[in-house]
Amino acid sequence: MYIRMTGRALINIHTANAEGAIGNYISLSKAFIARRLPKGSLEYFEEPVISGNMLKHWHAVETINILRSLNYDKLCEYCKRYVMYRSPLKFTDEFDYIRNCAIEDLHGFLSTETNIRRESLVRFSFMIPVEDLESKYVAITHNRVGITREGKIDENVMMVFKREYATGLYGFSVSLDLSYVGRSQSDPSKVLNVNERKLRAKAALQALANVLTGNFGASRVRAEPIIKVIELIAAASNKPIPNLIHGFYKDYVSDSKSLLESLRRMEHIGKDLKIYVLGDEVAKTLGNLAIKCRDVVDLISKLIEDVEKWLT
């Protein structure tokens, strides 16, 4: 089962990606974005962005939490501690890694000792301010307070520092190749039992709902993203399909609709293609092509139902 998502989320006062401190000033991660202007030219803007690496990390964390809640313990020692860096396992066959760690199955791995690797089944684009609306950011002043052994405030160690926070309408894109959950990429004949594959796939989808409702980012203790997904398009197929147009582009809905209509006309894909949407305007544009959902969790629950039917 192959899932492609695109959409937009309104995020207020976040500090999801920071690049460390310069003195007492902590700045956001920023990158240049090319926007199309009305006359057809391009202009570059430096904007605060949220990296796909950040989103991917938190998706892995949420997947681990969900699997643990189900008393599923096939996780390597690094992943149990939320350290998704390199595999500590030393097998000589990709399938042994898959069998022993659900996160290395879903999110890929590299073993530098055995030179075995696996491509991630879960991929996130950067989350970036949309083409038709610039974001805003500002530095807010904080005060770090120190205390003595007696519990009194120690004025000598109090420190003022500034941290940047951003607000904007962000576009994003996600893809999941769940047909390869529990299946070796180097030798597809090696595969886990279907119940275990379904459990991992459904956990990955549920984790995606957690991420899209704000479980991601730096400094979450005091600045968990104030997020609301306002538009979302999801396509699911039991055959590989292209990515949808990224939510950054102002015409991403109409262009994604055109792409999906083309897929519908392809005999080996169209008959099994499922399309779900969130947002009134998106639902109106896609019309009978898609099923409208109430919210993010409702949309994800429909994809989980498809996993249950399709994953064999």
Residue pairs with C-beta under 8 A, 6 or more apart in sequence:
1 178
1 179
1 201
1 236
1 237
1 238
1 306
1 307
1 310
1 311
2 175
2 176
2 177
2 178
2 179
2 236
2 237
2 238
2 239
2 240
2 241
3 174
3 175
3 176
3 178
3 205
3 234
3 235
3 236
3 303
4 173
4 174
4 175
4 234
4 235
4 236
4 241
4 242
4 243
4 244
5 172
5 173
5 174
5 175
5 232
5 233
5 234
5 235
5 244
6 171
6 172
6 173
6 174
6 232
6 233
6 243
6 244
6 245
6 246
6 247
6 252
6 256
7 171
7 172
7 229
7 230
7 231
7 232
7 233
7 247
7 278
7 279
8 130
8 169
8 170
8 171
8 172
8 229
8 230
8 231
8 232
8 247
9 127
9 169
9 170
9 172
9 212
9 227
9 228
9 229
9 230
10 168
10 169
10 170
10 227
10 228
10 230
11 127
11 166
11 167
11 168
11 169
11 170
11 225
11 226
11 227
12 167
12 225
12 226
12 227
13 165
13 166
13 167
13 223
13 226
14 50
14 165
14 166
14 167
14 217
14 223
14 225
14 226
14 227
15 26
15 28
15 163
15 164
15 165
15 166
15 217
15 218
15 219
15 223
16 50
16 54
16 127
16 216
16 217
16 218
16 225
17 28
17 29
17 48
17 49
17 50
17 51
17 54
17 217
17 218
18 26
18 27
18 28
18 29
18 163
18 164
18 218
18 219
19 27
19 28
19 29
20 26
21 161
24 159
24 160
24 161
24 162
25 139
25 161
25 162
25 163
26 161
26 162
26 163
26 164
27 164
28 48
28 137
28 164
28 165
28 166
29 48
29 49
29 50
29 51
30 46
30 47
30 48
30 49
31 46
31 47
31 49
31 126
31 128
32 44
32 45
32 46
32 47
33 44
33 45
33 46
33 47
33 49
33 128
33 129
33 248
34 42
34 43
34 44
35 42
35 43
35 44
35 45
35 131
36 42
36 131
36 250
37 43
45 134
47 128
47 129
47 134
47 135
47 168
48 129
48 135
48 137
48 164
48 166
48 168
49 126
49 127
49 128
49 129
50 126
50 127
50 128
50 170
50 216
50 217
51 126
52 123
52 124
52 125
52 126
52 127
53 124
54 216
54 217
54 218
55 124
55 127
55 172
55 211
55 216
56 107
56 120
56 122
56 123
56 124
57 84
58 211
58 215
58 216
58 217
59 107
59 122
59 124
59 204
59 207
59 208
59 211
59 216
60 79
60 82
60 84
60 103
60 106
60 107
60 207
61 82
61 215
62 206
62 207
62 210
62 211
62 215
63 102
63 103
63 106
63 203
63 204
63 207
64 75
64 79
64 80
64 82
64 103
65 207
66 203
66 206
66 207
66 210
67 74
67 75
67 102
67 199
67 200
67 203
68 75
70 199
70 203
72 102
72 199
72 203
74 99
74 100
74 101
74 102
75 101
75 102
75 103
76 87
76 88
76 89
76 100
76 101
76 103
76 104
77 88
78 84
78 85
78 86
78 87
78 88
79 101
79 102
79 103
79 104
84 103
84 107
86 109
86 110
86 111
86 112
87 97
87 101
87 104
87 109
87 110
87 111
89 96
89 97
89 100
89 101
89 104
89 111
90 111
90 113
90 114
91 97
91 100
91 111
91 114
91 116
92 114
92 116
93 116
94 116
94 118
94 184
94 185
94 186
94 187
94 190
95 184
95 187
95 190
97 104
97 105
97 109
97 111
97 116
97 118
98 104
98 105
98 118
98 182
98 183
98 184
98 190
98 192
99 192
101 109
102 200
102 203
104 118
105 118
105 121
105 181
105 182
105 200
106 120
106 121
106 122
106 181
106 200
106 204
107 120
107 121
107 122
108 117
108 118
108 119
108 120
108 121
109 116
109 117
109 118
110 116
110 117
111 117
118 185
119 185
121 176
121 177
121 178
121 180
121 181
121 204
122 174
122 175
122 176
122 204
123 174
123 175
123 176
124 172
124 173
124 174
125 172
125 173
125 174
125 246
126 172
127 170
127 171
127 172
128 170
128 171
128 248
129 135
129 168
129 169
129 170
129 171
129 248
130 168
130 169
130 170
130 171
130 247
130 248
130 249
130 250
131 171
131 248
131 249
131 250
132 250
133 168
133 169
134 168
135 166
135 167
135 168
135 169
135 170
136 166
136 167
136 168
137 164
137 165
137 166
137 167
138 164
138 165
139 162
139 163
139 164
139 165
140 162
140 163
140 164
140 165
141 160
141 161
141 162
142 160
142 161
142 162
142 163
143 158
143 159
143 160
143 161
144 158
144 159
144 160
144 161
145 153
145 158
146 153
146 154
146 156
146 157
146 158
146 159
147 153
147 154
148 154
163 219
165 223
169 230
170 247
171 246
171 247
171 248
171 249
171 252
172 246
172 247
173 243
173 244
173 246
173 247
174 208
175 243
176 204
176 205
176 208
177 240
178 201
178 204
178 205
178 307
178 311
179 238
179 311
180 188
181 197
181 200
181 201
181 204
181 311
182 191
182 192
182 193
182 196
182 197
182 200
183 190
183 191
183 192
183 197
184 190
184 191
191 197
194 311
194 312
197 311
198 307
198 308
198 311
201 307
201 311
202 304
202 307
202 308
205 300
205 303
205 304
205 307
206 300
206 304
208 300
209 296
209 297
209 300
212 227
212 229
212 232
212 296
213 227
213 229
213 296
213 297
214 224
214 225
214 226
214 227
215 224
216 225
217 223
217 224
217 225
229 278
229 296
230 278
230 279
231 247
231 253
231 278
231 279
231 281
231 282
232 276
232 277
232 278
232 279
232 282
232 293
232 296
232 299
233 244
233 253
233 256
233 275
233 276
233 277
233 278
233 282
233 286
233 290
234 275
234 276
234 277
234 299
234 303
235 241
235 244
235 260
235 263
235 273
235 274
235 275
236 273
236 274
236 275
236 276
236 303
236 306
237 263
237 269
237 272
237 273
237 274
238 272
238 310
239 268
239 269
239 272
241 263
241 269
241 273
242 259
242 263
244 252
244 256
244 259
244 260
245 251
245 252
245 255
245 256
245 259
246 252
249 255
253 281
253 282
253 285
253 286
254 285
257 285
257 286
257 289
260 273
260 275
260 286
260 289
260 290
261 289
263 269
263 270
263 273
264 270
264 273
264 289
272 310
274 291
274 302
274 303
274 306
275 286
275 289
275 290
275 291
276 290
276 291
276 292
276 293
276 299
276 302
276 303
277 283
277 286
277 290
277 291
277 292
277 293
277 299
278 292
278 293
278 295
278 296
278 299
282 290
283 290
283 292
291 302
293 299
293 302
